[in-house]
């Protein structure tokens, strides 16, 4: 396809490049983006990985050609999870690019980029400049192109993760749903390095298949966890793990087959990290349960609240030297992993904590679960600003209510809280609510939804 300015502007998102193949993203765009990326980050070397989507190898190769044209030497690590690419960037100390559309359906693909040591590249940190170079058709062209070579970092990645969260203690039976995504590539490497007899893995959908024949690789949608829940109950597993398509997010299922709130896992990992470094700073985004900052404070840590989005989390972690950060969407960030997110490392923390106790997972997590939550509820709204203004008018005058506009609108009361945010890419409002008990949560959830949906 010709590089259509309208298409380029559409596929360059807040944190990455993403669109339909081949109508919006193809090898020509990848090549131009590789050249622009190497120019903007002034890279002498670039590392590139890709997921299992049919278009990913060709696009990764085209990006490598573009980066090489700009004079960068390229290291191709082949099939990789996104956190494996972040590992390579941190381990090698060079910028990187990952070809994936994460949890999106099969017809999509995209590019996640980072600077050396997995530092984020977003619209405010270089992505706008990359887009503008692609639009202009310019970008440095070196007199001597860079080299392109292959390297395998999978075993080094697995060893590094296990050094950060070693699993020892009782044997665990673990069901892993890779969703035909990249956890089918990384999980065998990680679990295969554990001591013999430490884990009994029950694999689900480990076959790498970018057409996603079993279910979408999007575990934030409960419909995609039904198979995992059933298998955990069927085999009597201690824990179930669900990964998204590029395996940078992880969701848990307990031994009863019940879903674990990502905020609960955030609190558990925060407690483990604070045990290693008392008084450390923990980052949480504003839709994470209020239980997280409460628990961090009780344990002597310092909770710091941020907007939703990995670039905000990573920037704040760097500014505060935070040891860990968690997002309600299932992203977990670790200072010892170059402040990058890793679903596999989060899973190892949960397994390590579980193996150290005789309790079932539900018992282990009980102390970190304090407030019933609605989960994220999306509503299509034509005029998002008007809907948020209506919520502010409805709730702002109530006794004991405070309003916060750090990211969307957060409405808080001693007994409940909810946040409403506009989607960056769709005409949706996202509602997350929680209360002191289920009845309170359901009441405030329904009141907020009634206002949101009144105008539509």
C-alpha positions as CSV (number, residue, x, y, z in Angstrom):
1,X,0.0,0.0,0.0
2,X,1.0,3.6,-0.4
3,X,1.8,5.4,2.9
4,X,-1.5,7.2,3.3
5,X,-1.2,10.1,5.8
6,X,-4.7,9.4,7.1
7,X,-3.8,5.8,7.8
8,X,-0.5,6.7,9.4
9,X,-2.2,9.1,11.8
10,X,-4.8,6.5,12.6
11,X,-2.4,3.6,13.4
12,X,0.1,5.6,15.5
13,X,-1.6,5.3,18.9
14,X,-0.7,6.7,22.3
15,X,1.8,4.0,23.1
16,X,2.3,1.9,19.9
17,X,1.5,1.4,16.3
18,X,-1.6,-0.8,15.7
19,X,-4.0,-1.5,12.8
20,X,-5.5,-3.9,10.4
21,X,-3.3,-6.0,8.1
22,X,-2.7,-5.2,5.3
23,X,-5.1,-2.3,4.9
24,X,-3.5,-0.2,7.6
25,X,-0.2,-1.8,8.5
26,X,2.1,-3.8,6.2
27,X,5.8,-4.3,5.5
28,X,6.2,-1.0,3.7
29,X,5.0,0.9,6.8
30,X,7.2,-1.4,9.0
31,X,10.2,-0.6,6.9
32,X,9.6,3.2,7.0
33,X,9.0,3.0,10.8
34,X,12.2,1.0,11.3
35,X,14.2,3.7,9.5
36,X,12.4,6.5,11.5
37,X,12.8,4.7,14.8
38,X,16.6,4.2,14.4
39,X,16.8,7.9,13.5
40,X,14.8,9.3,16.4
41,X,16.4,7.1,19.1
42,X,19.8,7.6,17.5
43,X,20.4,3.8,17.6
44,X,23.7,2.1,16.7
45,X,22.0,-1.2,17.6
46,X,18.3,-2.4,17.7
47,X,16.8,-5.6,18.9
48,X,13.6,-6.9,17.3
49,X,11.2,-9.7,18.3
50,X,7.8,-10.8,16.9
51,X,4.8,-12.8,17.9
52,X,3.1,-15.7,16.2
53,X,0.7,-13.8,13.9
54,X,1.2,-14.8,10.2
55,X,2.2,-11.2,9.2
56,X,4.7,-10.7,12.1
57,X,7.9,-12.3,10.7
58,X,7.7,-10.4,7.4
59,X,7.0,-7.1,9.1
60,X,9.8,-7.6,11.6
61,X,12.2,-8.3,8.8
62,X,11.0,-5.1,7.0
63,X,11.5,-3.1,10.1
64,X,15.0,-4.5,10.4
65,X,15.8,-3.5,6.8
66,X,14.6,0.1,7.6
67,X,16.7,0.3,10.8
68,X,19.7,-1.1,8.9
69,X,19.2,1.5,6.2
70,X,19.6,4.1,9.0
71,X,22.9,2.5,10.0
72,X,21.8,0.5,12.9
73,X,23.1,-3.1,13.5
74,X,20.1,-5.3,14.1
75,X,19.7,-8.2,16.5
76,X,16.7,-10.5,15.6
77,X,15.5,-12.6,18.5
78,X,12.7,-14.2,16.5
79,X,9.6,-15.5,18.3
80,X,9.2,-13.7,21.6
81,X,6.8,-12.4,24.2
82,X,6.8,-8.7,24.7
83,X,8.4,-9.0,28.1
84,X,11.1,-11.2,26.4
85,X,11.8,-8.3,24.0
86,X,12.0,-5.9,27.0
87,X,14.4,-8.4,28.6
88,X,16.6,-8.3,25.5
89,X,16.5,-4.5,25.4
90,X,17.5,-4.3,29.1
91,X,20.0,-7.2,28.9
92,X,21.8,-5.8,25.8
93,X,21.3,-2.1,26.7
94,X,19.8,-1.2,23.3
95,X,16.5,0.0,21.8
96,X,13.9,-2.5,20.7
97,X,10.8,-3.2,18.7
98,X,8.2,-5.9,19.2
99,X,5.8,-6.9,16.5
100,X,2.4,-7.8,18.0
101,X,-1.1,-6.6,18.3
102,X,-1.3,-8.0,21.9
103,X,-4.8,-9.1,22.7
104,X,-6.4,-7.8,19.5
105,X,-8.1,-10.2,17.0
106,X,-6.1,-12.0,14.3
107,X,-6.6,-9.4,11.6
108,X,-4.6,-6.9,13.5
109,X,-0.9,-6.3,14.0
110,X,1.4,-3.6,15.4
111,X,4.7,-2.4,16.8
112,X,5.7,-1.7,20.4
113,X,8.9,0.2,20.6
114,X,11.3,1.1,23.5
115,X,14.5,2.9,24.0
116,X,17.6,1.2,25.5
117,X,16.9,-0.6,28.8
118,X,13.2,-1.0,28.0
119,X,12.5,2.7,28.5
120,X,9.0,3.5,27.0
121,X,8.4,5.2,23.7
122,X,5.0,6.9,23.6
123,X,3.5,9.9,21.9
124,X,5.2,12.2,24.4
125,X,8.5,10.3,24.4
126,X,9.4,9.9,20.7
127,X,6.5,8.2,19.0
128,X,5.2,11.5,17.6
129,X,8.6,12.2,16.0
130,X,8.7,8.7,14.5
131,X,5.3,9.2,13.0
132,X,6.2,12.6,11.6
133,X,9.4,11.1,10.0
134,X,7.3,8.3,8.4
135,X,4.8,10.9,7.2
136,X,7.6,13.0,5.6
137,X,9.2,10.0,4.0
138,X,12.6,11.1,5.5
139,X,14.9,9.5,8.0
140,X,18.6,9.0,8.1
141,X,20.1,6.8,5.4
142,X,23.6,5.7,6.3
143,X,26.4,5.4,3.7
144,X,27.0,1.9,5.0
145,X,23.9,-0.1,6.1
146,X,24.0,-1.9,9.5
147,X,24.2,-5.6,9.8
148,X,21.4,-8.0,10.6
149,X,22.1,-11.1,12.8
150,X,20.0,-13.5,14.8
151,X,20.3,-14.3,18.6
152,X,18.4,-16.5,21.0
153,X,17.7,-14.9,24.4
154,X,14.9,-17.2,25.6
155,X,17.0,-19.2,28.1
156,X,18.6,-16.1,29.5
157,X,15.2,-14.5,29.8
158,X,13.9,-17.5,31.7
159,X,16.9,-17.6,34.0
160,X,16.6,-13.9,34.8
161,X,12.9,-14.2,35.8
162,X,13.5,-17.1,38.0
163,X,16.4,-15.3,39.7
164,X,13.9,-12.5,40.6
165,X,11.1,-14.8,41.9
166,X,12.4,-18.3,42.6
167,X,9.7,-20.9,43.3
168,X,10.5,-23.4,46.1
169,X,8.4,-25.3,48.6
170,X,5.5,-27.6,48.0
171,X,4.7,-29.0,44.6
172,X,2.2,-27.0,42.6
173,X,-0.2,-28.2,39.9
174,X,-0.5,-25.2,37.5
175,X,-2.9,-24.9,34.6
176,X,-1.6,-22.4,32.0
177,X,-3.8,-21.1,29.3
178,X,-1.6,-19.5,26.6
179,X,-4.5,-18.7,24.4
180,X,-2.4,-19.8,21.4
181,X,-0.2,-16.8,22.1
182,X,3.4,-16.3,23.1
183,X,3.1,-17.8,26.6
184,X,3.1,-21.1,24.6
185,X,6.7,-20.2,23.7
186,X,7.9,-18.7,27.1
187,X,6.2,-20.9,29.6
188,X,8.0,-24.2,28.7
189,X,11.3,-22.3,29.0
190,X,10.5,-20.8,32.4
191,X,8.9,-23.8,34.0
192,X,11.4,-26.1,32.4
193,X,14.2,-24.5,34.4
194,X,12.5,-25.1,37.8
195,X,13.7,-27.9,40.1
196,X,12.4,-31.3,39.1
197,X,9.0,-31.9,40.8
198,X,8.4,-28.3,41.7
199,X,5.5,-27.8,39.3
200,X,3.1,-30.0,37.4
201,X,2.1,-28.0,34.4
202,X,-1.2,-28.6,32.6
203,X,-0.9,-26.8,29.3
204,X,-3.8,-25.3,27.4
205,X,-3.6,-23.9,23.9
206,X,0.2,-23.8,23.8
207,X,0.2,-24.2,20.0
208,X,1.3,-20.9,18.5
209,X,-1.5,-19.8,16.2
210,X,-2.2,-16.2,15.3
211,X,-5.7,-17.0,14.2
212,X,-6.7,-17.8,17.8
213,X,-8.8,-20.9,17.1
214,X,-9.9,-21.5,20.7
215,X,-10.7,-18.1,22.1
216,X,-9.4,-14.5,21.9
217,X,-6.1,-14.0,23.8
218,X,-7.7,-11.3,25.9
219,X,-8.0,-12.4,29.5
220,X,-9.5,-9.2,30.7
221,X,-12.8,-10.5,29.1
222,X,-14.1,-13.1,31.5
223,X,-15.6,-15.0,28.5
224,X,-12.0,-16.0,27.6
225,X,-11.3,-17.5,31.0
226,X,-14.1,-20.0,31.0
227,X,-12.0,-22.9,29.6
228,X,-9.3,-22.2,32.2
229,X,-11.7,-22.1,35.1
230,X,-13.2,-25.4,34.0
231,X,-9.8,-27.1,33.6
232,X,-8.6,-25.9,37.1
233,X,-11.7,-27.5,38.7
234,X,-11.4,-30.6,36.5
235,X,-7.8,-31.4,37.4
236,X,-7.8,-30.1,41.0
237,X,-5.1,-27.5,40.2
238,X,-3.6,-25.1,42.8
239,X,-3.6,-22.2,40.5
240,X,-4.6,-21.2,36.9
241,X,-2.7,-18.7,34.8
242,X,-4.1,-16.9,31.7
243,X,-1.9,-14.8,29.4
244,X,-2.8,-12.4,26.7
245,X,-1.5,-12.8,23.1
246,X,2.0,-11.2,23.7
247,X,2.1,-12.6,27.2
248,X,2.9,-9.3,28.9
249,X,-0.3,-9.6,31.0
250,X,-1.3,-12.3,33.4
251,X,-4.6,-13.1,35.1
252,X,-5.1,-15.7,37.9
253,X,-7.7,-18.2,38.7
254,X,-7.8,-19.8,42.2
255,X,-8.2,-23.4,43.1
256,X,-12.0,-23.1,43.1
257,X,-11.9,-21.8,39.5
258,X,-12.8,-18.3,40.7
259,X,-11.2,-15.2,39.0
260,X,-8.6,-13.3,41.0
261,X,-9.0,-9.5,41.0
262,X,-5.8,-8.0,39.5
263,X,-5.7,-5.5,42.3
264,X,-5.5,-8.4,44.7
265,X,-2.4,-9.7,42.9
266,X,-1.0,-6.2,42.9
267,X,-1.3,-6.1,46.7
268,X,0.3,-9.6,47.1
269,X,3.3,-8.7,45.0
270,X,3.6,-5.3,46.7
271,X,3.8,-7.1,50.0
272,X,6.5,-9.5,48.8
273,X,8.6,-6.6,47.3
274,X,8.2,-4.6,50.5
275,X,9.4,-7.6,52.5
276,X,12.6,-7.4,50.4
277,X,12.9,-3.6,50.6
278,X,11.0,-2.1,53.6
279,X,9.7,1.4,53.1
280,X,9.9,1.2,49.3
281,X,7.6,3.0,46.9
282,X,4.8,1.1,45.2
283,X,3.0,2.5,42.1
284,X,-0.7,1.9,41.5
285,X,-3.0,3.4,38.9
286,X,-6.1,5.2,39.8
287,X,-8.6,2.4,39.0
288,X,-6.7,-0.1,41.2
289,X,-8.6,-1.0,44.4
290,X,-8.2,1.4,47.3
291,X,-7.1,-1.7,49.2
292,X,-3.7,-1.5,47.4
293,X,-2.6,1.9,48.9
294,X,-4.1,0.9,52.3
295,X,-2.1,-2.4,52.4
296,X,1.1,-0.7,51.2
297,X,0.8,2.0,53.9
298,X,0.1,-0.6,56.6
299,X,3.2,-2.5,55.5
300,X,5.3,0.6,55.8
301,X,5.6,1.3,52.1
302,X,4.8,4.5,50.2
303,X,1.9,4.2,47.7
304,X,2.0,6.6,44.7
305,X,-1.1,7.0,42.4
306,X,-0.8,7.5,38.7
307,X,-2.8,7.8,35.6
308,X,-3.7,4.7,33.6
309,X,-1.1,3.7,31.0
310,X,2.3,2.1,30.9
311,X,4.2,5.3,30.0
312,X,2.8,7.0,33.1
313,X,3.6,4.1,35.4
314,X,7.2,3.7,34.0
315,X,7.9,7.4,34.2
316,X,6.6,7.7,37.8
317,X,8.6,4.6,38.8
318,X,11.8,6.2,37.4
319,X,11.0,9.5,39.2
320,X,10.3,7.8,42.6
321,X,12.7,4.7,42.3
322,X,9.6,2.6,43.0
323,X,10.3,-1.1,43.4
324,X,7.0,-2.3,41.8
325,X,3.9,-1.0,40.0
326,X,0.6,-2.6,39.3
327,X,-2.3,-1.8,37.0
328,X,-5.9,-3.1,37.2
329,X,-5.6,-4.3,33.6
330,X,-3.2,-7.0,34.5
331,X,0.1,-5.2,33.8
332,X,2.7,-5.6,36.5
333,X,6.0,-3.6,36.5
334,X,9.2,-4.4,38.3
335,X,12.2,-2.2,39.0
336,X,14.5,-5.2,38.7
337,X,13.1,-5.9,35.2
338,X,14.1,-2.4,33.9
339,X,10.7,-1.1,35.1
340,X,9.0,-3.0,32.4
341,X,5.9,-5.2,32.7
342,X,6.0,-8.9,32.7
343,X,3.1,-11.2,33.0
344,X,5.3,-14.2,33.6
345,X,7.2,-12.5,36.5
346,X,3.9,-11.7,38.1
347,X,2.8,-15.3,37.8
348,X,6.1,-16.5,39.3
349,X,5.5,-14.2,42.3
350,X,2.1,-15.7,42.9
351,X,3.4,-19.2,42.5
352,X,6.3,-18.5,44.9
353,X,4.0,-17.1,47.5
354,X,1.7,-20.1,47.2
355,X,4.4,-22.7,47.3
356,X,5.7,-21.2,50.6
357,X,2.4,-21.8,52.4
358,X,0.0,-24.8,53.0
359,X,-3.0,-22.5,52.2
360,X,-5.0,-22.7,49.0
361,X,-4.6,-19.7,46.8
362,X,-8.0,-18.3,47.9
363,X,-6.9,-18.4,51.5
364,X,-3.5,-16.8,50.7
365,X,-5.2,-13.9,48.9
366,X,-8.1,-13.4,51.4
367,X,-6.2,-10.7,53.4
368,X,-5.6,-8.7,50.2
369,X,-9.3,-8.7,49.1
370,X,-11.2,-6.0,50.9
371,X,-13.7,-4.4,48.6
372,X,-16.1,-5.9,46.0
373,X,-15.6,-4.4,42.6
374,X,-17.6,-4.1,39.4
375,X,-14.8,-4.9,37.0
376,X,-14.5,-2.6,34.0
377,X,-17.9,-1.9,32.3
378,X,-17.7,-0.3,28.9
379,X,-20.6,1.8,27.5
380,X,-20.7,3.3,24.0
381,X,-21.4,7.0,24.4
382,X,-21.5,9.5,21.6
383,X,-20.6,12.5,23.7
384,X,-18.2,11.4,26.4
385,X,-17.5,14.8,27.8
386,X,-21.2,15.5,28.3
387,X,-21.6,12.2,30.1
388,X,-18.7,12.8,32.4
389,X,-20.1,16.4,33.1
390,X,-23.5,14.8,33.9
391,X,-21.9,12.5,36.4
392,X,-20.0,15.4,38.0
393,X,-23.3,17.3,38.3
394,X,-25.1,14.3,39.8
395,X,-22.6,13.3,42.4
396,X,-20.5,16.4,43.0
397,X,-22.9,18.0,45.5
398,X,-23.5,14.9,47.6
399,X,-22.3,15.0,51.2
400,X,-19.0,13.3,51.8
401,X,-18.2,13.1,48.1
402,X,-14.9,14.2,46.6
403,X,-14.0,14.6,42.9
404,X,-10.7,14.0,41.2
405,X,-9.8,14.6,37.6
406,X,-6.3,13.1,37.4
407,X,-7.6,10.7,34.7
408,X,-11.2,11.0,33.7
409,X,-13.3,11.5,36.8
410,X,-12.9,9.7,40.1
411,X,-15.8,10.1,42.5
412,X,-15.0,9.0,46.1
413,X,-16.9,8.5,49.3
414,X,-15.9,6.7,52.5
415,X,-18.1,3.8,51.6
416,X,-17.4,3.6,47.8
417,X,-15.5,4.9,44.8
418,X,-15.8,4.8,41.1
419,X,-13.8,6.1,38.1
420,X,-15.1,7.0,34.6
421,X,-12.6,7.4,31.8
422,X,-13.0,7.9,28.1
423,X,-11.3,5.4,25.8
424,X,-8.4,6.8,23.7
425,X,-9.4,4.8,20.6
426,X,-13.2,4.1,20.8
427,X,-16.4,6.0,21.6
428,X,-16.6,4.3,25.0
429,X,-16.7,5.3,28.6
430,X,-15.1,2.9,31.0
431,X,-16.6,2.5,34.5
432,X,-14.8,0.9,37.5
433,X,-16.6,0.9,40.8
434,X,-16.1,-0.7,44.2
435,X,-17.8,-0.5,47.6
436,X,-17.4,-1.5,51.2
437,X,-19.7,-4.5,50.5
438,X,-21.4,-6.0,47.4
439,X,-24.7,-4.2,48.0
440,X,-23.0,-0.8,48.2
441,X,-20.9,-1.5,45.1
442,X,-23.9,-2.6,43.1
443,X,-25.9,0.4,44.1
444,X,-23.3,2.9,43.2
445,X,-22.4,1.0,40.0
446,X,-26.0,1.1,38.8
447,X,-26.4,4.8,39.8
448,X,-23.4,5.7,37.7
449,X,-24.5,3.6,34.7
450,X,-27.9,5.2,34.8
451,X,-26.3,8.7,34.4
452,X,-23.9,7.5,31.7
453,X,-26.6,5.8,29.7
454,X,-29.3,8.5,30.1
455,X,-28.2,10.5,27.1
456,X,-27.8,7.5,24.8
